Amino acid sequence: MVRNYFKIAVRTLLKQRAFSIVNIIGLSFGMAASLIILNYLNFERSYDTFNEKADRIYRVPMQITEKGGATQTFAFTYPPVATSMLNDFPEVEAAVRWRGQGGVIQVGADEVNYTEPGRLFFVDRSVFDVFSFPFVKGNAATALKGLNDIVITESTAKKYFGNAEPIGQRIHYRDEDYTVSAVLKDLPENSHIQFNILFNFDNYIRTVEANGGRIRDNWGWSDYYTYILLNPERM
């Protein structure tokens, strides 16, 4: 029975070749487009799912109401937001601040490497409590333990130090020497956070305060990303 159906279908296709070709091409394009769209949707829905606690991680936005009544929402907040939420909301298990930087990274006496814009961040040590960044070398307990410790990605380690052991290597940035304390796997493309180097946020606070600035209680400088991890028992 199936064989007969197949023969009939082939004969019909051969008799109406032009019509058949148009339909087959249209069906092929339709299936290809559907597969591409499905693959794209799956990729978009997979964003940040590599984090083990993805369902409990939230970025804190900031909404400003202008004089005319219009509102604007921003992804960044003030530096004390993280500590205030930890102190005032028992639902918040951990919080981490991200402060983006730019500039020049110097490795060795003569070699100077310009990093990609937006790939340097000062972060709180709690970053490893919130995010599941996989370690290649080092661990969360020792990473960023010292004020001048840094954490770099695999590709950054390869770029700056080649095949040499990266742990203990030094880089120079903004008049200070920093030591590599850990190396992370490169982040997947479906991570909305991308970076090359992480610096200790406590060192950032020290530097700003040494120059007469304020961080801990500064509610007028809103250039920090704040992420929180919610307690699963209080969600």
N, C-alpha and C positions, 0 to 999 in steps of 0.2 A: 504493500500500500504506500509506504513512504517513498519507495523507489519510483513508483508511478507519479506521485506528486512532484518529485524532483525532475523527472523527465518533462512533465508538462510545464514546469516553471522554466526550464532551460529552453524549450521550444518557443515559449511566449517571449522570452528575452531576445532570442535570435530573430524572431519575426518583427519585433518592434525595437530594433537596436537603438535608434536615436532616443526614443522615449525611455528605454531601460538605462542607457548611459547617463542621461540627465538625472534620473531618480537615484541611481547608485552613487553618483558624485554628490548629489544633495544629501543623501543619507550619510555618506562618509564625512562630509564637512560638519553635518549636525552632530554626529557622534564624537568627532574630534573636538569640536567646540565645547560639547558637554563635559568631556573628560578634562579639558583644560580648566574650565570653570570650576569643576568639582575639586580638582587638585589645588586650585587657588584658594577656594573656600576652606579646604582642609588645612592648608598652610596658615591662613589668617586665623583660624580658630585654634591653632596650636600654639599661638604666641604665649611665651613665658610658662608653658606647661612643664618645662624641664625643672622648674622649681618644685621641690617636694611639698612646699606649703603654699602653693600658688593660690589655693582657694581662700587663704587667710591673709594674703598680702594686699594692701591697698596703698595707693598714692594719695596723699592729702592735697586737694586743690585749694585754691584761694579765690573767693568771689568778692569783687569790689563794686560798690554801688556809686555811680558818679552823681554829680550834683543834679543833673537832669532826671535822675531816676533810672537811667540805663545801667545794666550790670555787665561786668566782664568777668570771665573765669580764667584763671591762670593755673598752670601746672606747678608753679613754684610757690613757696611760702616763706615765712620768716624763720630765722634760726632757732628761736626758743619754742617753736611749735612742737617739735619732737619731744623735748624734755617736759613741756607742759602737759602734753597728752599722756606721757608715761606717769606723771604725778597725779593727774586729775581723773583719768579714766581707767578703771580697773580692767576694762575689756582689752586694753592695749598691753600686749605681752612684751613687745620690743619695738624700737623705733630707730631709724637711721637717717642721717642727713647726707645729701650729696651736694658738693659744691664744685661745679665745673671750672676748669682752669685751661689756660693755653700757655704757649711759650716754647722755650728751647730746652731740650735735654742734651746735656754734654756727657759723653762717655770717653774716658781717657783724656790725655793731655791735648790732643788736637782735634779729635773727631766730634763733630757737632751734628745732631740729628734733630730735624724739625718733626714734631709729632703732628698727627692729624688733628684738626680742630675738634674740640669737644670730646677728647678721648682721655683727658686727665681729670681725676676727681679726688677731692679730699672727702673721706667718708668716716663715719663712726665705726669703731671696731664691731659693733653689733650688726654690721652688714652681713657677717657670716652666720648670724643667728636667724636673719630674715631670709636671705637668698641662698640657694643651693649651688654655689659656684664650686665646681669640682677641682680639687687640688691635684696638681701633678707633682709638685714638690712643696714641702712644708705642710702646715695644717692651720686650722682656725684658731687654735690655742696660742700659737706663736706668731701668726701673721699680724702685722701692725702693732705688735706689743710695745715696741719702742717708738718714740716720737719721730724718729727719722727712718723708720722701716717703711718699705714699699712692697706692694704686691703687683706683679706684672703677669701678662698673658704669655702663653707659649710662643706665639709669633713675635711678640716684643722681645722676649729673651733671645730668640734666634736672630732677630734683627740687630740687637745691640751687642750680643756676646758670642754669636756663632755657635760652635759646638762646645764651648767652655761651660763649666758648671756655673749656673746663674746665681745660686744661693751664695750670699756674701759679697757679690759684685756691687760696685758702687756707681751711681750716676750723680751728676751735678745739676741742680735745678734751682734757679733764683738764689744764688749765693749760698746754697747749702748742699752738703753731701748726703745722699740717701743710700741705704743698704737694702738690697733685695732679700726679703725674708720668706717669700713664698712665690710659687708660680702656679697660675690657674690655666686650665684648658681654655682655648679660645671659645668665646660665647657663640652659640648657634645663631643663625640668621633670624630665627623666630624669637629672639630676645629683644625687647624694646630698649633695654639698657646695653650699651656697647662702650667698652673702654680699653685702654692699653695699660694704664698705670693707676693704682689706687694709693693715695697718701693717707697718713693718719690725720683725722680731723682735729685731734687734740693739738697737733703741731700747728695747724692752721689757726686755731684759737690763740695759741701762744704768740704766733707771729703778728696777728692783728692787734692783740692787746699790747704787745711790746711797742707797737707804733702808735699807741694812743686810741685805737679803735675799740669797739664793743661788739661782742658776738652773743654772749650768754643771755643778755636781756635786751637785745636790739630788736624792737618791733617796727623798725622803719626801713629795714634793708631786706627786701624780699627777693633774694636771688638763690634760693636753696630748695632743692627737691626733698620732700619728706615722705618716707615710706613707713608704714606701721604693719606690725604683725599682730593679728587679733588672737586672743586666748580662745581656743576651741570650746571651752566650757562656758564661755560668756557670750558667744556669738548669737 
